[in-house]
């Protein structure tokens, strides 16, 4: 703790930081140092992955995004000082961005809950087969509901296994579909779409009952209905399957920048929230790959 005390003294003497801030920094840094010691690390040897694992550990214990931002502030200031003092050779917080203050972690589902939801529609009816296909596509691609209901049939290239999406700000992106989603889209096109169109000419991939475009609100009601049938108790949002898509990718080792491209986020900081949600995966990776994990 000697280096923490030296850092705190420098803040007091050179920068005139308030006693409240000094106390908070000392507490946060001591907590981190104790955690690092349990992980067979020291303040001088931790890497960015260790700090992310620590933040994920704190999130699992109910710590808010505002507190995470405070921890990062303390660590950033400490390691900036540590670089000057030559205690470390690099800044482990340099590439870590703050979660958005005031923004709750996205509600998501476990893979088992997603499976329950996907199995709920009755696919023997045109509406049920349409809904099943839409749910499979949402989970396979991470589309926003608005992107899904506005999807045109010519935006799907099933041979190449991609969907061309026009997202926010008219930014276009290509998203891979996966074999399961392709299977259900092909079955839906073969057995249900024409029945829903009822002879009408419509370019939208998923029409409503009258052959017209399905609204975002209408499909959101369908998702809530299926969640009730599947007995899913968690609160859902229109982005629940999008969040599940991103969280499960990160949990299984996907690169954060790749997830950013798939979701159509303009800023990596927006995607980075899934790093905190996927904390369990980070801890497993650390335990598996670190020589003292």
C-alpha positions as CSV (number, residue, x, y, z in Angstrom):
1,X,0.0,0.0,0.0
2,X,3.1,2.2,0.2
3,X,2.7,3.3,-3.4
4,X,-0.9,4.1,-3.0
5,X,0.0,6.3,0.0
6,X,2.6,8.1,-2.0
7,X,0.2,8.7,-4.8
8,X,-2.4,10.1,-2.4
9,X,0.2,12.4,-0.8
10,X,1.1,13.7,-4.2
11,X,-2.6,14.6,-5.0
12,X,-2.8,16.4,-1.6
13,X,0.4,18.3,-1.9
14,X,0.5,19.1,-5.7
15,X,-3.1,19.3,-6.9
16,X,-5.1,20.3,-3.8
17,X,-7.6,17.5,-4.3
18,X,-10.5,17.5,-1.7
19,X,-10.4,15.2,1.3
20,X,-13.5,13.5,0.1
21,X,-11.9,12.6,-3.3
22,X,-8.7,11.5,-1.6
23,X,-10.6,9.2,0.7
24,X,-12.6,7.7,-2.2
25,X,-9.4,7.2,-4.3
26,X,-7.6,5.5,-1.4
27,X,-10.5,3.2,-0.7
28,X,-11.0,2.2,-4.3
29,X,-7.3,1.7,-4.9
30,X,-6.9,-0.4,-1.8
31,X,-9.8,-2.6,-2.8
32,X,-8.3,-3.1,-6.2
33,X,-4.9,-3.9,-4.7
34,X,-6.5,-6.5,-2.4
35,X,-8.3,-8.1,-5.3
36,X,-5.1,-8.1,-7.4
37,X,-3.3,-9.9,-4.6
38,X,-5.9,-12.6,-4.5
39,X,-5.4,-13.0,-8.2
40,X,-1.6,-13.3,-7.5
41,X,-1.0,-9.9,-9.1
42,X,0.5,-6.7,-8.0
43,X,-0.3,-3.1,-8.9
44,X,2.8,-3.0,-11.1
45,X,2.0,-6.2,-13.1
46,X,-1.8,-5.9,-13.8
47,X,-2.8,-5.7,-17.5
48,X,-5.9,-4.2,-19.1
49,X,-7.6,-7.6,-19.0
50,X,-7.1,-7.8,-15.3
51,X,-8.8,-4.4,-14.8
52,X,-11.7,-5.4,-16.9
53,X,-12.0,-8.6,-14.9
54,X,-12.0,-6.6,-11.7
55,X,-14.7,-4.2,-13.0
56,X,-16.8,-7.2,-14.1
57,X,-16.3,-8.7,-10.6
58,X,-17.7,-5.5,-9.0
59,X,-20.6,-5.3,-11.5
60,X,-21.6,-8.9,-10.5
61,X,-22.0,-7.6,-6.9
62,X,-24.4,-4.9,-8.0
63,X,-22.1,-1.9,-8.4
64,X,-23.6,0.8,-10.6
65,X,-22.1,2.3,-13.8
66,X,-21.4,5.5,-11.9
67,X,-19.3,3.7,-9.4
68,X,-17.4,1.8,-12.2
69,X,-16.6,5.2,-13.7
70,X,-15.3,6.4,-10.3
71,X,-13.1,3.2,-10.0
72,X,-11.7,3.9,-13.4
73,X,-11.0,7.5,-12.6
74,X,-9.0,6.4,-9.5
75,X,-7.1,3.8,-11.5
76,X,-6.4,6.2,-14.4
77,X,-4.9,8.8,-12.1
78,X,-2.9,6.3,-10.2
79,X,-1.3,4.7,-13.3
80,X,-0.6,8.1,-14.8
81,X,1.4,8.8,-11.7
82,X,2.9,5.3,-11.8
83,X,4.2,5.9,-15.3
84,X,5.9,9.2,-14.2
85,X,7.5,7.4,-11.3
86,X,8.5,4.5,-13.6
87,X,6.7,1.9,-11.5
88,X,5.1,0.6,-14.7
89,X,6.0,0.7,-18.3
90,X,2.5,1.1,-19.8
91,X,-0.9,2.4,-18.7
92,X,-3.3,-0.5,-18.3
93,X,-6.4,1.7,-18.3
94,X,-5.5,3.6,-21.5
95,X,-7.9,1.7,-23.8
96,X,-10.8,1.2,-21.3
97,X,-13.7,3.6,-21.7
98,X,-16.2,4.6,-19.1
99,X,-19.7,3.1,-19.2
100,X,-22.3,5.7,-19.9
101,X,-23.4,7.3,-16.6
102,X,-27.0,6.9,-15.7
103,X,-27.4,4.1,-18.3
104,X,-28.6,0.8,-16.8
105,X,-26.9,-2.4,-17.9
106,X,-29.1,-3.9,-20.7
107,X,-31.5,-6.5,-19.6
108,X,-30.6,-9.8,-21.3
109,X,-31.5,-13.4,-21.4
110,X,-29.5,-16.6,-20.8
111,X,-29.0,-18.9,-23.8
112,X,-31.5,-21.3,-22.1
113,X,-34.1,-18.5,-21.8
114,X,-33.5,-17.5,-25.5
115,X,-34.1,-21.1,-26.5
116,X,-37.4,-21.2,-24.5
117,X,-38.5,-18.0,-26.3
118,X,-37.6,-19.3,-29.7
119,X,-39.5,-22.6,-29.2
120,X,-42.7,-20.8,-28.3
121,X,-44.3,-19.8,-31.7
122,X,-46.6,-22.4,-33.3
123,X,-44.9,-22.8,-36.6
124,X,-47.9,-24.8,-38.2
125,X,-49.6,-21.4,-38.9
126,X,-48.4,-18.6,-41.2
127,X,-48.3,-16.1,-38.3
128,X,-46.5,-18.5,-36.0
129,X,-43.9,-19.4,-38.7
130,X,-43.4,-15.7,-39.5
131,X,-42.9,-14.9,-35.8
132,X,-40.5,-17.8,-35.3
133,X,-38.4,-16.7,-38.3
134,X,-38.3,-13.1,-37.0
135,X,-37.2,-14.2,-33.5
136,X,-34.5,-16.4,-35.0
137,X,-33.3,-13.6,-37.2
138,X,-33.3,-11.1,-34.3
139,X,-31.1,-13.4,-32.2
140,X,-28.9,-14.4,-35.1
141,X,-28.1,-10.9,-36.3
142,X,-28.7,-8.5,-33.4
143,X,-30.9,-6.3,-35.5
144,X,-33.0,-3.5,-34.0
145,X,-36.8,-4.3,-34.2
146,X,-37.2,-1.3,-36.4
147,X,-34.6,-2.7,-38.8
148,X,-36.2,-6.0,-38.8
149,X,-39.8,-4.9,-39.6
150,X,-38.5,-2.6,-42.3
151,X,-36.3,-5.3,-43.9
152,X,-37.0,-5.7,-47.6
153,X,-36.8,-9.1,-49.3
154,X,-34.0,-8.0,-51.6
155,X,-31.8,-7.2,-48.5
156,X,-31.4,-10.9,-47.7
157,X,-28.8,-12.8,-49.6
158,X,-29.4,-16.4,-48.4
159,X,-26.8,-17.8,-50.8
160,X,-24.1,-15.7,-49.2
161,X,-25.7,-15.9,-45.8
162,X,-25.9,-12.2,-45.1
163,X,-28.5,-9.5,-44.6
164,X,-27.9,-5.9,-45.7
165,X,-29.2,-3.6,-43.0
166,X,-29.8,0.2,-43.2
167,X,-29.2,1.4,-39.7
168,X,-29.3,4.7,-37.8
169,X,-28.0,7.6,-39.8
170,X,-28.6,5.7,-43.0
171,X,-25.4,3.7,-42.4
172,X,-25.4,0.4,-44.2
173,X,-23.9,-2.8,-42.8
174,X,-23.7,-6.5,-43.7
175,X,-24.6,-8.9,-41.0
176,X,-24.1,-12.7,-41.2
177,X,-27.2,-14.8,-40.6
178,X,-26.1,-18.3,-39.5
179,X,-27.4,-21.6,-40.7
180,X,-30.4,-21.7,-38.3
181,X,-31.7,-18.3,-39.4
182,X,-31.2,-19.2,-43.0
183,X,-33.2,-22.4,-42.6
184,X,-36.2,-20.6,-41.1
185,X,-36.1,-17.8,-43.6
186,X,-36.2,-20.3,-46.5
187,X,-39.0,-22.3,-44.8
188,X,-41.0,-19.1,-44.2
189,X,-40.6,-17.9,-47.8
190,X,-41.7,-21.2,-49.0
191,X,-44.7,-21.9,-46.7
192,X,-46.0,-18.7,-45.1
193,X,-45.1,-15.4,-46.8
194,X,-47.5,-15.7,-49.7
195,X,-50.4,-16.6,-47.4
196,X,-49.7,-13.5,-45.4
197,X,-49.6,-11.3,-48.5
198,X,-53.0,-12.5,-49.6
199,X,-52.2,-11.5,-53.2
200,X,-50.8,-8.1,-52.4
201,X,-47.5,-6.8,-53.8
202,X,-45.2,-6.1,-51.0
203,X,-41.4,-5.8,-50.8
204,X,-41.2,-6.0,-47.0
205,X,-39.9,-9.4,-45.9
206,X,-42.3,-9.8,-42.9
207,X,-45.8,-8.5,-43.7
208,X,-48.7,-8.2,-41.2
209,X,-52.0,-10.0,-41.3
210,X,-53.4,-7.8,-43.9
211,X,-50.4,-8.0,-46.2
212,X,-49.1,-4.6,-45.2
213,X,-46.0,-3.7,-43.3
214,X,-45.8,-5.0,-39.7
215,X,-45.2,-2.2,-37.2
216,X,-42.5,-2.1,-34.6
217,X,-45.1,-1.9,-31.8
218,X,-47.1,-4.8,-33.2
219,X,-44.1,-7.2,-33.2
220,X,-43.0,-6.0,-29.8
221,X,-46.4,-7.1,-28.5
222,X,-45.8,-10.4,-30.1
223,X,-42.5,-10.8,-28.3
224,X,-44.1,-9.9,-24.9
225,X,-46.8,-12.5,-25.6
226,X,-44.3,-15.2,-26.3
227,X,-42.2,-14.4,-23.3
228,X,-45.3,-14.8,-21.1
229,X,-46.1,-18.2,-22.8
230,X,-42.4,-19.2,-22.2
231,X,-42.8,-18.2,-18.5
232,X,-39.8,-15.8,-18.7
233,X,-40.0,-13.6,-15.6
234,X,-37.3,-11.1,-16.5
235,X,-38.4,-7.6,-17.7
236,X,-38.0,-7.4,-21.4
237,X,-37.3,-4.5,-23.7
238,X,-37.6,-4.2,-27.5
239,X,-33.8,-4.7,-27.6
240,X,-33.7,-7.8,-25.4
241,X,-32.7,-10.2,-28.1
242,X,-30.3,-7.7,-29.5
243,X,-28.7,-7.5,-26.1
244,X,-28.7,-11.3,-25.8
245,X,-27.0,-11.5,-29.2
246,X,-24.2,-9.2,-28.2
247,X,-23.7,-10.5,-24.7
248,X,-23.5,-14.1,-25.8
249,X,-21.0,-13.2,-28.5
250,X,-18.8,-11.5,-26.0
251,X,-19.2,-14.3,-23.5
252,X,-17.9,-16.7,-26.1
253,X,-14.8,-14.7,-26.9
254,X,-15.9,-12.4,-29.8
255,X,-13.8,-9.3,-30.4
256,X,-15.5,-6.2,-29.1
257,X,-14.8,-4.3,-32.4
258,X,-16.4,-7.1,-34.4
259,X,-19.5,-6.9,-32.2
260,X,-19.5,-3.1,-32.7
261,X,-19.7,-3.6,-36.5
262,X,-22.4,-6.2,-36.2
263,X,-24.6,-4.0,-34.0
264,X,-23.9,-0.9,-36.1
265,X,-22.6,1.2,-33.2
266,X,-20.7,4.3,-34.2
267,X,-18.8,4.4,-30.9
268,X,-16.9,1.5,-29.3
269,X,-17.9,2.9,-25.9
270,X,-21.6,2.0,-26.7
271,X,-20.6,-1.6,-27.3
272,X,-18.2,-1.8,-24.4
273,X,-21.1,-2.0,-21.9
274,X,-21.3,-5.7,-23.0
275,X,-17.8,-6.2,-21.5
276,X,-19.2,-5.6,-18.1
277,X,-22.3,-7.7,-18.7
278,X,-20.0,-10.6,-19.9
279,X,-17.9,-10.4,-16.7
280,X,-18.1,-14.1,-16.0
281,X,-16.5,-14.9,-19.4
282,X,-13.6,-12.5,-18.7
283,X,-12.9,-14.2,-15.3
284,X,-13.0,-17.6,-16.9
285,X,-10.5,-16.5,-19.6
286,X,-8.2,-15.0,-17.0
287,X,-8.3,-18.2,-14.9
288,X,-7.7,-20.4,-18.0
289,X,-5.0,-18.5,-19.8
290,X,-3.1,-16.5,-17.1
291,X,-0.1,-18.5,-15.7
292,X,-1.2,-17.5,-12.2
293,X,-4.9,-17.6,-12.9
